[in-house]
């Protein structure tokens, strides 16, 4: 049965209401504050966030298009529940696209982006909240996709990365100590990017996502 959770207040933002709500709910979902199966009632969200239903409705449609929530005629909006079949498909696609992504992004990622990525890793090292660490992890990988946010490859990888974040939450429930090894892997990946080593970066990234895949499989496998 779908569950309901309290929605934290929305921080002020110069962005449009719809964009602000979308970003707010997306981060709550990715961090696990709104776990799979959580029912998102438009009227409740509007009351919690002190705004009309219209931007809420549009935000839910956007998140549905991203695969983070499911819209059902009877249940309404519900945070997407990961499945073993989806897990295998998403990670197969990511594994196929990562070599192409590294080849295309390696020469395009700017010095400023690499510096920002390193700053994110420092922030992750000091972050005590695992949920926030998971969101920062997603932001780190986004930076390595390169400076062309409108490219089709970039958009596909971002969407898959967000859905994969749901599975990272699952893998951490199975292996809480995985964070330490992930931190070391991130440093090695960043070093490969700095060295412009396409083969090493590709190898490290594939190994990195496979560790998440293996852990999430255990959680989702039929008992």
N, C-alpha and C positions, 0 to 999 in steps of 0.2 A: 504494500500500500504506500502511496506517495506521502511524504512527510512535509510539514511546513516548518520554516525556520525564520527567526527574526532577521530582518534586513537592516544592517548598520546604516546610519545616516550618510547621505551623499555629500562629499566635500564640495565646496564652491568651485566652479570651473568656468572659464570664458567660453568653453565649447557649447554647442547647441545642447538643449536638454536631452534630445534623443541620443546624441553621441556620448554625452556624459553618463547617462543611464546605462548605455550599452557597455561602456568601458568599466563602469562600476560593477555591474553584474558579472561581466566576463571575468574580472579579477577575483571576485568572490567564488565563482565556480572553479576557476583554475587552482585557486589556493585550497579548495576543499571546504571552504566555509559554507558553501551550499552544495552538499554532497549529492551524488546520484540519487534520483528518485524524489528530490525536493520539489514540491509543487509551488509554482510561482503564480500567485493570484494577482491579476492586474489591479483590482481595487485595493488590495492590501499593500501592494508595492507603491501605488500612487499615494496612499495615506502615509506610509512610512517615509517616502522620499519627498513629500509635500509638493506634489505636482499633479497635473492632469493625467488622465489615463492614456491620452494620445501618444506622448513620447514613450510611455511604458510599452504600449502595444507595438510600436515600431521597433523598439529595442529588442523585444522578444522575437519579432520576426527576423531581425538581423542575426541574433544568436542562434535561431533555428537554422538559418542558411549556413551558418558556420559549423553546425553539427553539435553545438554545445547544449542545446535544449531540444526537446521533442514537443511538437504541438499536436495535441490530440483533441478530436471533436468532443469527447466526453470528459476527459481529465483536465483539459486546458494545457498550460505550459508546465513541463516537468524537466528538471535537469537530466540530461542524457545519462543513461546507464550503460557503462562499457560492457562489451561482450567479447568472448574469445574469438569469434569469427571476425569481428571488426578489428580486434587487436592484430590478428595475423595479417589482415589486408592492409591496414594502415602502415605497419612496419615493413611489409613487403614493398609498398610503394615508396616509402621513405628511403629504404635501402637502395632501390633502383635509381632514385633521384639524387641522392647525396653525392655520388661521383660527379655527376653533371654540375650540381650546385657548386662544389668545391672548385672545379675547373673554371667556371664562369666568375665566381666571386673572388677567387684568390687575388687576381690582379686589379680588382675593383674596390675591395674594402680599403677604406682610407686609414691613414695614420690616426686620425681623430676617433674613428670607430674602434680601432684596436685599443686605443687608450681607454675608451669608454668601456670596452669589454673587460679590460684588466681592472678598472675601477669597480665594475659589477662583481667580479670574482672576489675582490677585497671585501666588498659589502656582504657577499654570500658567506665568506669565512667568518664574519663577525655577527651574522644574523642568527639569533637564538630560536626564532620561530620557523619551524619546518615548512609551514604553509607559505610564508612569505618567501622562503628560500626557493620553493618550487616555482613561484612566479618570477623571481629573479633569474632562475635557470632558463626559463622560457625566453626572457629578455636577452640573456647572453647569446643564446643560439640565434635569435633574430638578427643580432648585430652582424653575425658572420655571413648572413645571406647576401650582403652587399648593399650599396647605396642606391639601388634602383627599386623603390617600393612598389612601382606600378608594373613590374615585369610579371608575366604569367607564372614563371617558375617561382619567383619570390612569393606571389600570392598563394600558390598551391602549397608551398612548404610552410608558410605561416598558418594556413588553415589546418594542415596535418599536424603541425607542431602543437597547436592549441588542443586538438583532440587527444594527441599523444600525452599531453600533460595530465589528463584524467587518468591515464594508465601509469604515469610516474607516481601519482598519489597512491595507486594500488600497490605498485612495486615497493614503495617505502613502507607500507603496512606489513609486507612480508619480510623485508630486510631493512630495518631502521638504520643499520650501520652502513647502508649503501651510500649515504651522503658523503662520507669521508673519501671513499674511492672515486665518487663522481667529481669531487673537488679537485683531486689530483688529475683526473682525466681532462677536466676543463683546462687546467694549466698547460698540459701537454698539447692539447688541441690549439690553444692560443699560440703557443711557441711554434707550432708547425705553420700557422698562418703568418707569423712574423718572419719565419725563415723562407716563406714562399714555397714550402714543400708540399706539393699537391698530393703525392702518393701517401706521405705520412699522415697528413690531415684527413684524407679519405679513410685510411685504415683505422685511425683513432676514432673518428666519428661513427663508423660502422660498428666498431667494437663497443663504443659507448651506448648506442641505442640498443644493441643486442643484449646488453646486461639488463636494461629495463624490460625488454621483451621477455627474457627468461623469467624474471621475477614476477611480472604480471601474469604470465602463463600459469604459474603455480597457483596464484590467487583465483584465477578464473576457471581453471580446469575442473571438470565435473568430479565431485567427490564419490 
